[in-house]
Amino acid sequence: MQRHLPAFAFSFAAMLTSLTGTAFATTPEEAIRPIQDQWAEIKYRLPEKQQAERYHTLAEQARQLAVAQPGHAEVLIWEGIILSSEAGAKGGLGALPLAKTAKQQLEAAIKLDDKALKGSAYTSLGSLYYKVPGWPIGFGDKARAEEMLKKALAINPTGIDPNYFYADYLFERERYSEALRHLDTALKAPARPGRELADNGRRQEIQALFAKIKKDME
């Protein structure tokens, strides 16, 4: 039996219809909160086999918001995050168009405001660069990934996400000692108000990566 997210869907619809022609009725951060909440519900509470479809629907909602209110880096960042998540859930070569569109939206967000959401566009773009296959299949680039992730850390050095994703990158490069340091920083990251589910889910991922690194170092 599939789980539905009616409360979040309604809150998104209410938020979208409250927007005026030129400015957010609330701050951009407040306007994207229903999208953030739905993303966390999908990632950390739904079975993996249901996630790709849910991410697809959520990406469409983010696109509608971006069209209704252009020029806000925060919305483009979250569209990119959701598309990246959908690509990861879908997997295979069929996910590459999603990853490419995510890259485009994140790059557009950086052009608008590279420090929006504490540099989250760099974090997500960096993760795409090291997870997507390289040429001639995709645009993956390990050196570019590290460049993006370091930019994210320069903006948000104590954040849970930039430290986790850089640690994951370092793990794949077998730079274990560096990875452990960044995982330790990620665990000590300040809590994000209203992002409790995302924070708890990310901490579980951090602990799992700790275990992988320790095993490989034995």
Rosetta constraint file for C-alpha pairs under 8 A:
AtomPair CA 2 CA 50 HARMONIC 7.75 0.50
AtomPair CA 3 CA 46 HARMONIC 7.59 0.50
AtomPair CA 5 CA 9 HARMONIC 6.27 0.50
AtomPair CA 5 CA 38 HARMONIC 7.64 0.50
AtomPair CA 6 CA 10 HARMONIC 6.09 0.50
AtomPair CA 7 CA 11 HARMONIC 6.19 0.50
AtomPair CA 8 CA 12 HARMONIC 6.12 0.50
AtomPair CA 8 CA 34 HARMONIC 6.09 0.50
AtomPair CA 8 CA 37 HARMONIC 7.44 0.50
AtomPair CA 8 CA 38 HARMONIC 6.36 0.50
AtomPair CA 9 CA 13 HARMONIC 6.28 0.50
AtomPair CA 9 CA 34 HARMONIC 7.99 0.50
AtomPair CA 10 CA 14 HARMONIC 6.16 0.50
AtomPair CA 11 CA 15 HARMONIC 6.11 0.50
AtomPair CA 11 CA 34 HARMONIC 6.45 0.50
AtomPair CA 12 CA 16 HARMONIC 6.09 0.50
AtomPair CA 12 CA 34 HARMONIC 5.62 0.50
AtomPair CA 12 CA 35 HARMONIC 7.17 0.50
AtomPair CA 13 CA 17 HARMONIC 6.22 0.50
AtomPair CA 14 CA 18 HARMONIC 6.24 0.50
AtomPair CA 15 CA 19 HARMONIC 6.84 0.50
AtomPair CA 15 CA 31 HARMONIC 6.53 0.50
AtomPair CA 16 CA 65 HARMONIC 6.59 0.50
AtomPair CA 18 CA 25 HARMONIC 6.32 0.50
AtomPair CA 19 CA 23 HARMONIC 7.00 0.50
AtomPair CA 19 CA 24 HARMONIC 5.47 0.50
AtomPair CA 19 CA 25 HARMONIC 5.16 0.50
AtomPair CA 19 CA 68 HARMONIC 7.92 0.50
AtomPair CA 19 CA 69 HARMONIC 7.85 0.50
AtomPair CA 20 CA 24 HARMONIC 6.54 0.50
AtomPair CA 20 CA 25 HARMONIC 6.54 0.50
AtomPair CA 21 CA 68 HARMONIC 7.55 0.50
AtomPair CA 21 CA 69 HARMONIC 7.37 0.50
AtomPair CA 22 CA 69 HARMONIC 6.84 0.50
AtomPair CA 23 CA 69 HARMONIC 6.95 0.50
AtomPair CA 24 CA 28 HARMONIC 6.42 0.50
AtomPair CA 24 CA 31 HARMONIC 7.32 0.50
AtomPair CA 24 CA 69 HARMONIC 7.26 0.50
AtomPair CA 25 CA 31 HARMONIC 8.00 0.50
AtomPair CA 26 CA 30 HARMONIC 6.08 0.50
AtomPair CA 26 CA 31 HARMONIC 6.20 0.50
AtomPair CA 27 CA 31 HARMONIC 6.23 0.50
AtomPair CA 28 CA 32 HARMONIC 6.27 0.50
AtomPair CA 28 CA 72 HARMONIC 7.18 0.50
AtomPair CA 28 CA 74 HARMONIC 6.47 0.50
AtomPair CA 28 CA 75 HARMONIC 7.47 0.50
AtomPair CA 29 CA 33 HARMONIC 6.41 0.50
AtomPair CA 29 CA 74 HARMONIC 6.99 0.50
AtomPair CA 32 CA 36 HARMONIC 6.30 0.50
AtomPair CA 32 CA 74 HARMONIC 7.54 0.50
AtomPair CA 32 CA 75 HARMONIC 6.59 0.50
AtomPair CA 32 CA 78 HARMONIC 7.83 0.50
AtomPair CA 33 CA 37 HARMONIC 6.09 0.50
AtomPair CA 34 CA 38 HARMONIC 6.16 0.50
AtomPair CA 35 CA 39 HARMONIC 6.14 0.50
AtomPair CA 35 CA 58 HARMONIC 7.15 0.50
AtomPair CA 35 CA 62 HARMONIC 7.21 0.50
AtomPair CA 35 CA 78 HARMONIC 7.70 0.50
AtomPair CA 36 CA 40 HARMONIC 6.32 0.50
AtomPair CA 36 CA 78 HARMONIC 7.62 0.50
AtomPair CA 37 CA 41 HARMONIC 6.26 0.50
AtomPair CA 37 CA 195 HARMONIC 7.55 0.50
AtomPair CA 38 CA 42 HARMONIC 6.18 0.50
AtomPair CA 38 CA 58 HARMONIC 7.58 0.50
AtomPair CA 39 CA 43 HARMONIC 6.08 0.50
AtomPair CA 39 CA 55 HARMONIC 7.35 0.50
AtomPair CA 39 CA 58 HARMONIC 7.62 0.50
AtomPair CA 39 CA 82 HARMONIC 7.12 0.50
AtomPair CA 40 CA 44 HARMONIC 5.80 0.50
AtomPair CA 40 CA 45 HARMONIC 7.64 0.50
AtomPair CA 40 CA 197 HARMONIC 6.36 0.50
AtomPair CA 40 CA 198 HARMONIC 5.38 0.50
AtomPair CA 41 CA 45 HARMONIC 5.23 0.50
AtomPair CA 41 CA 46 HARMONIC 6.81 0.50
AtomPair CA 41 CA 197 HARMONIC 7.65 0.50
AtomPair CA 42 CA 46 HARMONIC 5.10 0.50
AtomPair CA 42 CA 51 HARMONIC 6.01 0.50
AtomPair CA 42 CA 54 HARMONIC 6.90 0.50
AtomPair CA 42 CA 55 HARMONIC 7.37 0.50
AtomPair CA 43 CA 48 HARMONIC 7.98 0.50
AtomPair CA 43 CA 51 HARMONIC 7.02 0.50
AtomPair CA 44 CA 197 HARMONIC 7.64 0.50
AtomPair CA 44 CA 198 HARMONIC 7.56 0.50
AtomPair CA 44 CA 201 HARMONIC 6.04 0.50
AtomPair CA 46 CA 50 HARMONIC 6.55 0.50
AtomPair CA 46 CA 51 HARMONIC 6.48 0.50
AtomPair CA 47 CA 51 HARMONIC 6.68 0.50
AtomPair CA 48 CA 52 HARMONIC 7.78 0.50
AtomPair CA 48 CA 89 HARMONIC 7.02 0.50
AtomPair CA 49 CA 89 HARMONIC 7.83 0.50
AtomPair CA 50 CA 54 HARMONIC 6.66 0.50
AtomPair CA 51 CA 55 HARMONIC 6.02 0.50
AtomPair CA 51 CA 86 HARMONIC 7.34 0.50
AtomPair CA 51 CA 89 HARMONIC 6.32 0.50
AtomPair CA 52 CA 56 HARMONIC 6.18 0.50
AtomPair CA 52 CA 85 HARMONIC 7.82 0.50
AtomPair CA 52 CA 86 HARMONIC 4.99 0.50
AtomPair CA 52 CA 87 HARMONIC 7.60 0.50
AtomPair CA 52 CA 89 HARMONIC 5.14 0.50
AtomPair CA 52 CA 90 HARMONIC 5.61 0.50
AtomPair CA 53 CA 57 HARMONIC 6.49 0.50
AtomPair CA 53 CA 86 HARMONIC 7.79 0.50
AtomPair CA 54 CA 58 HARMONIC 6.23 0.50
AtomPair CA 55 CA 59 HARMONIC 5.97 0.50
AtomPair CA 55 CA 82 HARMONIC 6.11 0.50
AtomPair CA 55 CA 83 HARMONIC 7.17 0.50
AtomPair CA 55 CA 85 HARMONIC 6.95 0.50
AtomPair CA 55 CA 86 HARMONIC 5.25 0.50
AtomPair CA 56 CA 60 HARMONIC 6.42 0.50
AtomPair CA 56 CA 82 HARMONIC 7.89 0.50
AtomPair CA 56 CA 83 HARMONIC 7.38 0.50
AtomPair CA 56 CA 86 HARMONIC 6.37 0.50
AtomPair CA 57 CA 61 HARMONIC 6.57 0.50
AtomPair CA 58 CA 62 HARMONIC 6.33 0.50
AtomPair CA 58 CA 82 HARMONIC 7.18 0.50
AtomPair CA 59 CA 63 HARMONIC 6.14 0.50
AtomPair CA 59 CA 79 HARMONIC 5.76 0.50
AtomPair CA 59 CA 82 HARMONIC 5.75 0.50
AtomPair CA 59 CA 83 HARMONIC 6.22 0.50
AtomPair CA 60 CA 64 HARMONIC 6.26 0.50
AtomPair CA 61 CA 65 HARMONIC 6.36 0.50
AtomPair CA 62 CA 66 HARMONIC 6.16 0.50
AtomPair CA 62 CA 75 HARMONIC 6.69 0.50
AtomPair CA 62 CA 76 HARMONIC 7.83 0.50
AtomPair CA 62 CA 78 HARMONIC 7.14 0.50
AtomPair CA 62 CA 79 HARMONIC 5.39 0.50
AtomPair CA 63 CA 67 HARMONIC 6.17 0.50
AtomPair CA 63 CA 79 HARMONIC 6.60 0.50
AtomPair CA 64 CA 68 HARMONIC 6.10 0.50
AtomPair CA 65 CA 69 HARMONIC 5.98 0.50
AtomPair CA 65 CA 75 HARMONIC 7.20 0.50
AtomPair CA 66 CA 70 HARMONIC 5.28 0.50
AtomPair CA 66 CA 71 HARMONIC 7.81 0.50
AtomPair CA 66 CA 72 HARMONIC 7.41 0.50
AtomPair CA 66 CA 75 HARMONIC 5.92 0.50
AtomPair CA 66 CA 76 HARMONIC 6.64 0.50
AtomPair CA 71 CA 112 HARMONIC 7.00 0.50
AtomPair CA 72 CA 76 HARMONIC 6.85 0.50
AtomPair CA 72 CA 109 HARMONIC 7.55 0.50
AtomPair CA 72 CA 112 HARMONIC 7.32 0.50
AtomPair CA 73 CA 77 HARMONIC 6.07 0.50
AtomPair CA 73 CA 108 HARMONIC 7.58 0.50
AtomPair CA 73 CA 109 HARMONIC 4.35 0.50
AtomPair CA 73 CA 110 HARMONIC 7.15 0.50
AtomPair CA 73 CA 112 HARMONIC 5.79 0.50
AtomPair CA 73 CA 113 HARMONIC 6.02 0.50
AtomPair CA 73 CA 116 HARMONIC 6.36 0.50
AtomPair CA 74 CA 78 HARMONIC 6.42 0.50
AtomPair CA 74 CA 109 HARMONIC 7.22 0.50
AtomPair CA 74 CA 116 HARMONIC 6.14 0.50
AtomPair CA 74 CA 117 HARMONIC 6.50 0.50
AtomPair CA 75 CA 79 HARMONIC 6.18 0.50
AtomPair CA 76 CA 80 HARMONIC 6.12 0.50
AtomPair CA 76 CA 105 HARMONIC 5.51 0.50
AtomPair CA 76 CA 106 HARMONIC 6.36 0.50
AtomPair CA 76 CA 108 HARMONIC 7.29 0.50
AtomPair CA 76 CA 109 HARMONIC 5.59 0.50
AtomPair CA 77 CA 81 HARMONIC 6.17 0.50
AtomPair CA 77 CA 105 HARMONIC 6.75 0.50
AtomPair CA 77 CA 106 HARMONIC 5.46 0.50
AtomPair CA 77 CA 109 HARMONIC 6.03 0.50
AtomPair CA 77 CA 120 HARMONIC 7.09 0.50
AtomPair CA 77 CA 121 HARMONIC 5.59 0.50
AtomPair CA 78 CA 82 HARMONIC 6.05 0.50
AtomPair CA 79 CA 83 HARMONIC 6.11 0.50
AtomPair CA 79 CA 102 HARMONIC 7.10 0.50
AtomPair CA 79 CA 105 HARMONIC 7.00 0.50
AtomPair CA 80 CA 84 HARMONIC 6.04 0.50
AtomPair CA 80 CA 101 HARMONIC 7.46 0.50
AtomPair CA 80 CA 102 HARMONIC 4.16 0.50
AtomPair CA 80 CA 103 HARMONIC 6.72 0.50
AtomPair CA 80 CA 104 HARMONIC 7.91 0.50
AtomPair CA 80 CA 105 HARMONIC 5.47 0.50
AtomPair CA 80 CA 106 HARMONIC 5.56 0.50
AtomPair CA 80 CA 124 HARMONIC 7.65 0.50
AtomPair CA 81 CA 85 HARMONIC 6.15 0.50
AtomPair CA 81 CA 102 HARMONIC 6.97 0.50
AtomPair CA 81 CA 124 HARMONIC 6.42 0.50
AtomPair CA 82 CA 86 HARMONIC 6.11 0.50
AtomPair CA 82 CA 102 HARMONIC 7.97 0.50
AtomPair CA 83 CA 87 HARMONIC 6.13 0.50
AtomPair CA 83 CA 98 HARMONIC 5.82 0.50
AtomPair CA 83 CA 99 HARMONIC 6.65 0.50
AtomPair CA 83 CA 101 HARMONIC 7.38 0.50
AtomPair CA 83 CA 102 HARMONIC 5.38 0.50
AtomPair CA 84 CA 88 HARMONIC 6.24 0.50
AtomPair CA 84 CA 98 HARMONIC 6.78 0.50
AtomPair CA 84 CA 99 HARMONIC 5.56 0.50
AtomPair CA 84 CA 102 HARMONIC 5.82 0.50
AtomPair CA 84 CA 124 HARMONIC 7.99 0.50
AtomPair CA 84 CA 128 HARMONIC 7.31 0.50
AtomPair CA 85 CA 89 HARMONIC 6.16 0.50
AtomPair CA 86 CA 90 HARMONIC 5.97 0.50
AtomPair CA 86 CA 95 HARMONIC 7.78 0.50
AtomPair CA 86 CA 98 HARMONIC 7.35 0.50
AtomPair CA 87 CA 91 HARMONIC 5.89 0.50
AtomPair CA 87 CA 95 HARMONIC 4.58 0.50
AtomPair CA 87 CA 96 HARMONIC 7.00 0.50
AtomPair CA 87 CA 98 HARMONIC 5.58 0.50
AtomPair CA 87 CA 99 HARMONIC 5.93 0.50
AtomPair CA 88 CA 95 HARMONIC 7.19 0.50
AtomPair CA 90 CA 94 HARMONIC 7.48 0.50
AtomPair CA 90 CA 95 HARMONIC 5.94 0.50
AtomPair CA 91 CA 95 HARMONIC 5.40 0.50
AtomPair CA 92 CA 96 HARMONIC 7.65 0.50
AtomPair CA 95 CA 99 HARMONIC 6.37 0.50
AtomPair CA 96 CA 100 HARMONIC 6.14 0.50
AtomPair CA 96 CA 132 HARMONIC 7.70 0.50
AtomPair CA 96 CA 138 HARMONIC 7.01 0.50
AtomPair CA 97 CA 101 HARMONIC 6.22 0.50
AtomPair CA 98 CA 102 HARMONIC 6.13 0.50
AtomPair CA 99 CA 103 HARMONIC 6.17 0.50
AtomPair CA 99 CA 128 HARMONIC 7.19 0.50
AtomPair CA 99 CA 132 HARMONIC 7.63 0.50
AtomPair CA 100 CA 104 HARMONIC 6.33 0.50
AtomPair CA 101 CA 105 HARMONIC 6.33 0.50
AtomPair CA 102 CA 106 HARMONIC 6.18 0.50
AtomPair CA 103 CA 107 HARMONIC 6.08 0.50
AtomPair CA 103 CA 125 HARMONIC 6.27 0.50
AtomPair CA 103 CA 128 HARMONIC 7.46 0.50
AtomPair CA 104 CA 108 HARMONIC 6.14 0.50
AtomPair CA 105 CA 109 HARMONIC 6.18 0.50
AtomPair CA 106 CA 110 HARMONIC 6.29 0.50
AtomPair CA 106 CA 121 HARMONIC 5.37 0.50
AtomPair CA 106 CA 122 HARMONIC 7.69 0.50
AtomPair CA 106 CA 124 HARMONIC 7.58 0.50
AtomPair CA 106 CA 125 HARMONIC 6.44 0.50
AtomPair CA 107 CA 111 HARMONIC 6.40 0.50
AtomPair CA 107 CA 121 HARMONIC 7.48 0.50
AtomPair CA 107 CA 125 HARMONIC 7.81 0.50
AtomPair CA 108 CA 112 HARMONIC 6.48 0.50
AtomPair CA 109 CA 113 HARMONIC 6.11 0.50
AtomPair CA 109 CA 114 HARMONIC 6.68 0.50
AtomPair CA 109 CA 121 HARMONIC 6.78 0.50
AtomPair CA 110 CA 114 HARMONIC 4.03 0.50
AtomPair CA 110 CA 115 HARMONIC 7.60 0.50
AtomPair CA 110 CA 121 HARMONIC 6.42 0.50
AtomPair CA 110 CA 122 HARMONIC 7.66 0.50
AtomPair CA 114 CA 119 HARMONIC 5.87 0.50
AtomPair CA 114 CA 121 HARMONIC 6.97 0.50
AtomPair CA 114 CA 122 HARMONIC 7.62 0.50
AtomPair CA 115 CA 119 HARMONIC 4.44 0.50
AtomPair CA 115 CA 120 HARMONIC 7.62 0.50
AtomPair CA 115 CA 155 HARMONIC 6.87 0.50
AtomPair CA 116 CA 120 HARMONIC 6.95 0.50
AtomPair CA 116 CA 121 HARMONIC 7.70 0.50
AtomPair CA 117 CA 121 HARMONIC 7.91 0.50
AtomPair CA 118 CA 152 HARMONIC 7.64 0.50
AtomPair CA 118 CA 155 HARMONIC 6.12 0.50
AtomPair CA 118 CA 156 HARMONIC 5.75 0.50
AtomPair CA 119 CA 123 HARMONIC 6.81 0.50
AtomPair CA 119 CA 151 HARMONIC 7.71 0.50
AtomPair CA 119 CA 152 HARMONIC 5.11 0.50
AtomPair CA 119 CA 153 HARMONIC 7.99 0.50
AtomPair CA 119 CA 155 HARMONIC 5.86 0.50
AtomPair CA 119 CA 156 HARMONIC 6.76 0.50
AtomPair CA 120 CA 124 HARMONIC 6.23 0.50
AtomPair CA 120 CA 152 HARMONIC 6.64 0.50
AtomPair CA 120 CA 162 HARMONIC 7.70 0.50
AtomPair CA 121 CA 125 HARMONIC 5.95 0.50
AtomPair CA 121 CA 152 HARMONIC 7.81 0.50
AtomPair CA 122 CA 126 HARMONIC 5.84 0.50
AtomPair CA 122 CA 148 HARMONIC 5.13 0.50
AtomPair CA 122 CA 149 HARMONIC 6.10 0.50
AtomPair CA 122 CA 151 HARMONIC 6.47 0.50
AtomPair CA 122 CA 152 HARMONIC 5.14 0.50
AtomPair CA 123 CA 127 HARMONIC 6.31 0.50
AtomPair CA 123 CA 148 HARMONIC 6.60 0.50
AtomPair CA 123 CA 149 HARMONIC 5.34 0.50
AtomPair CA 123 CA 152 HARMONIC 5.42 0.50
AtomPair CA 123 CA 161 HARMONIC 7.33 0.50
AtomPair CA 123 CA 162 HARMONIC 5.57 0.50
AtomPair CA 123 CA 165 HARMONIC 7.15 0.50
AtomPair CA 124 CA 128 HARMONIC 6.33 0.50
AtomPair CA 125 CA 129 HARMONIC 6.33 0.50
AtomPair CA 125 CA 145 HARMONIC 7.40 0.50
AtomPair CA 125 CA 148 HARMONIC 6.68 0.50
AtomPair CA 125 CA 149 HARMONIC 8.00 0.50
AtomPair CA 126 CA 130 HARMONIC 6.63 0.50
AtomPair CA 126 CA 144 HARMONIC 7.16 0.50
AtomPair CA 126 CA 145 HARMONIC 4.22 0.50
AtomPair CA 126 CA 146 HARMONIC 6.59 0.50
AtomPair CA 126 CA 147 HARMONIC 7.43 0.50
AtomPair CA 126 CA 148 HARMONIC 4.76 0.50
AtomPair CA 126 CA 149 HARMONIC 5.17 0.50
AtomPair CA 127 CA 131 HARMONIC 6.08 0.50
AtomPair CA 127 CA 145 HARMONIC 6.50 0.50
AtomPair CA 127 CA 149 HARMONIC 7.62 0.50
AtomPair CA 127 CA 165 HARMONIC 6.56 0.50
AtomPair CA 127 CA 169 HARMONIC 7.64 0.50
AtomPair CA 128 CA 132 HARMONIC 5.69 0.50
AtomPair CA 128 CA 140 HARMONIC 7.11 0.50
AtomPair CA 128 CA 145 HARMONIC 7.46 0.50
AtomPair CA 129 CA 139 HARMONIC 6.87 0.50
AtomPair CA 129 CA 140 HARMONIC 4.46 0.50
AtomPair CA 129 CA 141 HARMONIC 5.20 0.50
AtomPair CA 129 CA 142 HARMONIC 6.37 0.50
AtomPair CA 129 CA 144 HARMONIC 6.58 0.50
AtomPair CA 129 CA 145 HARMONIC 4.82 0.50
AtomPair CA 130 CA 140 HARMONIC 5.72 0.50
AtomPair CA 130 CA 141 HARMONIC 6.02 0.50
AtomPair CA 130 CA 142 HARMONIC 5.23 0.50
AtomPair CA 130 CA 145 HARMONIC 5.49 0.50
AtomPair CA 130 CA 169 HARMONIC 6.93 0.50
AtomPair CA 131 CA 140 HARMONIC 6.75 0.50
AtomPair CA 132 CA 138 HARMONIC 6.28 0.50
AtomPair CA 132 CA 139 HARMONIC 6.59 0.50
AtomPair CA 132 CA 140 HARMONIC 4.71 0.50
AtomPair CA 133 CA 137 HARMONIC 6.13 0.50
AtomPair CA 133 CA 138 HARMONIC 4.99 0.50
AtomPair CA 133 CA 139 HARMONIC 6.53 0.50
AtomPair CA 133 CA 140 HARMONIC 4.88 0.50
AtomPair CA 133 CA 141 HARMONIC 7.97 0.50
AtomPair CA 134 CA 138 HARMONIC 4.83 0.50
AtomPair CA 134 CA 139 HARMONIC 5.08 0.50
AtomPair CA 134 CA 140 HARMONIC 3.93 0.50
AtomPair CA 134 CA 141 HARMONIC 5.91 0.50
AtomPair CA 135 CA 139 HARMONIC 5.86 0.50
AtomPair CA 135 CA 140 HARMONIC 6.87 0.50
AtomPair CA 141 CA 145 HARMONIC 6.09 0.50
AtomPair CA 142 CA 146 HARMONIC 6.40 0.50
AtomPair CA 143 CA 147 HARMONIC 6.37 0.50
AtomPair CA 144 CA 148 HARMONIC 6.26 0.50
AtomPair CA 145 CA 149 HARMONIC 6.19 0.50
AtomPair CA 146 CA 150 HARMONIC 6.00 0.50
AtomPair CA 146 CA 166 HARMONIC 7.53 0.50
AtomPair CA 146 CA 169 HARMONIC 7.70 0.50
AtomPair CA 147 CA 151 HARMONIC 6.34 0.50
AtomPair CA 148 CA 152 HARMONIC 6.37 0.50
AtomPair CA 149 CA 153 HARMONIC 6.31 0.50
AtomPair CA 149 CA 162 HARMONIC 6.63 0.50
AtomPair CA 149 CA 165 HARMONIC 7.58 0.50
AtomPair CA 149 CA 166 HARMONIC 5.99 0.50
AtomPair CA 150 CA 154 HARMONIC 6.13 0.50
AtomPair CA 150 CA 166 HARMONIC 7.79 0.50
AtomPair CA 151 CA 155 HARMONIC 6.56 0.50
AtomPair CA 152 CA 156 HARMONIC 6.10 0.50
AtomPair CA 152 CA 157 HARMONIC 7.64 0.50
AtomPair CA 152 CA 162 HARMONIC 6.07 0.50
AtomPair CA 153 CA 157 HARMONIC 4.41 0.50
AtomPair CA 153 CA 158 HARMONIC 7.58 0.50
AtomPair CA 153 CA 159 HARMONIC 7.70 0.50
AtomPair CA 153 CA 162 HARMONIC 5.83 0.50
AtomPair CA 153 CA 163 HARMONIC 7.06 0.50
AtomPair CA 156 CA 162 HARMONIC 7.27 0.50
AtomPair CA 157 CA 162 HARMONIC 7.55 0.50
AtomPair CA 157 CA 163 HARMONIC 7.47 0.50
AtomPair CA 158 CA 163 HARMONIC 7.23 0.50
AtomPair CA 158 CA 185 HARMONIC 6.37 0.50
AtomPair CA 158 CA 186 HARMONIC 6.86 0.50
AtomPair CA 158 CA 188 HARMONIC 7.87 0.50
AtomPair CA 158 CA 189 HARMONIC 5.60 0.50
AtomPair CA 158 CA 190 HARMONIC 7.62 0.50
AtomPair CA 159 CA 163 HARMONIC 6.27 0.50
AtomPair CA 159 CA 185 HARMONIC 7.93 0.50
AtomPair CA 159 CA 186 HARMONIC 6.36 0.50
AtomPair CA 159 CA 189 HARMONIC 5.45 0.50
AtomPair CA 159 CA 190 HARMONIC 7.19 0.50
AtomPair CA 160 CA 164 HARMONIC 6.03 0.50
AtomPair CA 160 CA 185 HARMONIC 7.46 0.50
AtomPair CA 160 CA 186 HARMONIC 4.28 0.50
AtomPair CA 160 CA 187 HARMONIC 6.85 0.50
AtomPair CA 160 CA 188 HARMONIC 7.84 0.50
AtomPair CA 160 CA 189 HARMONIC 5.21 0.50
AtomPair CA 160 CA 190 HARMONIC 7.72 0.50
AtomPair CA 160 CA 199 HARMONIC 7.86 0.50
AtomPair CA 160 CA 202 HARMONIC 7.81 0.50
AtomPair CA 161 CA 165 HARMONIC 6.06 0.50
AtomPair CA 161 CA 186 HARMONIC 7.12 0.50
AtomPair CA 161 CA 202 HARMONIC 7.81 0.50
AtomPair CA 162 CA 166 HARMONIC 6.00 0.50
AtomPair CA 162 CA 186 HARMONIC 7.99 0.50
AtomPair CA 163 CA 167 HARMONIC 6.01 0.50
AtomPair CA 163 CA 182 HARMONIC 5.14 0.50
AtomPair CA 163 CA 183 HARMONIC 6.31 0.50
AtomPair CA 163 CA 185 HARMONIC 6.68 0.50
AtomPair CA 163 CA 186 HARMONIC 5.27 0.50
AtomPair CA 164 CA 168 HARMONIC 6.16 0.50
AtomPair CA 164 CA 182 HARMONIC 6.68 0.50
AtomPair CA 164 CA 183 HARMONIC 5.79 0.50
AtomPair CA 164 CA 186 HARMONIC 5.85 0.50
AtomPair CA 164 CA 206 HARMONIC 6.59 0.50
AtomPair CA 165 CA 169 HARMONIC 6.15 0.50
AtomPair CA 166 CA 170 HARMONIC 6.12 0.50
AtomPair CA 166 CA 179 HARMONIC 7.30 0.50
AtomPair CA 166 CA 182 HARMONIC 7.19 0.50
AtomPair CA 167 CA 171 HARMONIC 6.04 0.50
AtomPair CA 167 CA 178 HARMONIC 7.25 0.50
AtomPair CA 167 CA 179 HARMONIC 4.16 0.50
AtomPair CA 167 CA 180 HARMONIC 6.91 0.50
AtomPair CA 167 CA 181 HARMONIC 7.98 0.50
AtomPair CA 167 CA 182 HARMONIC 5.54 0.50
AtomPair CA 167 CA 183 HARMONIC 6.02 0.50
AtomPair CA 168 CA 172 HARMONIC 6.40 0.50
AtomPair CA 168 CA 179 HARMONIC 6.97 0.50
AtomPair CA 168 CA 209 HARMONIC 7.34 0.50
AtomPair CA 169 CA 173 HARMONIC 6.44 0.50
AtomPair CA 169 CA 179 HARMONIC 7.97 0.50
AtomPair CA 170 CA 174 HARMONIC 6.13 0.50
AtomPair CA 170 CA 175 HARMONIC 5.06 0.50
AtomPair CA 170 CA 176 HARMONIC 6.62 0.50
AtomPair CA 170 CA 178 HARMONIC 6.87 0.50
AtomPair CA 170 CA 179 HARMONIC 5.30 0.50
AtomPair CA 171 CA 175 HARMONIC 5.73 0.50
AtomPair CA 171 CA 176 HARMONIC 5.66 0.50
AtomPair CA 171 CA 179 HARMONIC 5.92 0.50
AtomPair CA 171 CA 213 HARMONIC 6.91 0.50
AtomPair CA 175 CA 179 HARMONIC 6.28 0.50
AtomPair CA 176 CA 180 HARMONIC 6.18 0.50
AtomPair CA 176 CA 213 HARMONIC 6.41 0.50
AtomPair CA 176 CA 217 HARMONIC 7.56 0.50
AtomPair CA 177 CA 181 HARMONIC 6.52 0.50
AtomPair CA 178 CA 182 HARMONIC 6.52 0.50
AtomPair CA 179 CA 183 HARMONIC 6.20 0.50
AtomPair CA 180 CA 184 HARMONIC 6.15 0.50
AtomPair CA 180 CA 210 HARMONIC 6.96 0.50
AtomPair CA 180 CA 213 HARMONIC 7.73 0.50
AtomPair CA 181 CA 185 HARMONIC 6.42 0.50
AtomPair CA 182 CA 186 HARMONIC 6.11 0.50
AtomPair CA 183 CA 187 HARMONIC 6.24 0.50
AtomPair CA 183 CA 206 HARMONIC 6.38 0.50
AtomPair CA 183 CA 210 HARMONIC 7.25 0.50
AtomPair CA 184 CA 188 HARMONIC 6.51 0.50
AtomPair CA 185 CA 189 HARMONIC 6.25 0.50
AtomPair CA 186 CA 206 HARMONIC 7.64 0.50
AtomPair CA 187 CA 203 HARMONIC 6.53 0.50
AtomPair CA 187 CA 206 HARMONIC 7.30 0.50
AtomPair CA 191 CA 195 HARMONIC 7.84 0.50
AtomPair CA 191 CA 196 HARMONIC 7.54 0.50
AtomPair CA 191 CA 199 HARMONIC 7.10 0.50
AtomPair CA 192 CA 196 HARMONIC 6.85 0.50
AtomPair CA 192 CA 199 HARMONIC 7.24 0.50
AtomPair CA 195 CA 199 HARMONIC 6.03 0.50
AtomPair CA 196 CA 200 HARMONIC 6.03 0.50
AtomPair CA 197 CA 201 HARMONIC 6.06 0.50
AtomPair CA 198 CA 202 HARMONIC 6.01 0.50
AtomPair CA 199 CA 203 HARMONIC 6.15 0.50
AtomPair CA 200 CA 204 HARMONIC 6.44 0.50
AtomPair CA 201 CA 205 HARMONIC 6.51 0.50
AtomPair CA 202 CA 206 HARMONIC 6.19 0.50
AtomPair CA 203 CA 207 HARMONIC 6.20 0.50
AtomPair CA 204 CA 208 HARMONIC 6.23 0.50
AtomPair CA 205 CA 209 HARMONIC 6.18 0.50
AtomPair CA 206 CA 210 HARMONIC 6.15 0.50
AtomPair CA 207 CA 211 HARMONIC 6.34 0.50
AtomPair CA 208 CA 212 HARMONIC 6.41 0.50
AtomPair CA 209 CA 213 HARMONIC 6.21 0.50
AtomPair CA 210 CA 214 HARMONIC 6.17 0.50
AtomPair CA 211 CA 215 HARMONIC 6.13 0.50
AtomPair CA 212 CA 216 HARMONIC 6.25 0.50
AtomPair CA 213 CA 217 HARMONIC 6.10 0.50
AtomPair CA 214 CA 218 HARMONIC 6.40 0.50
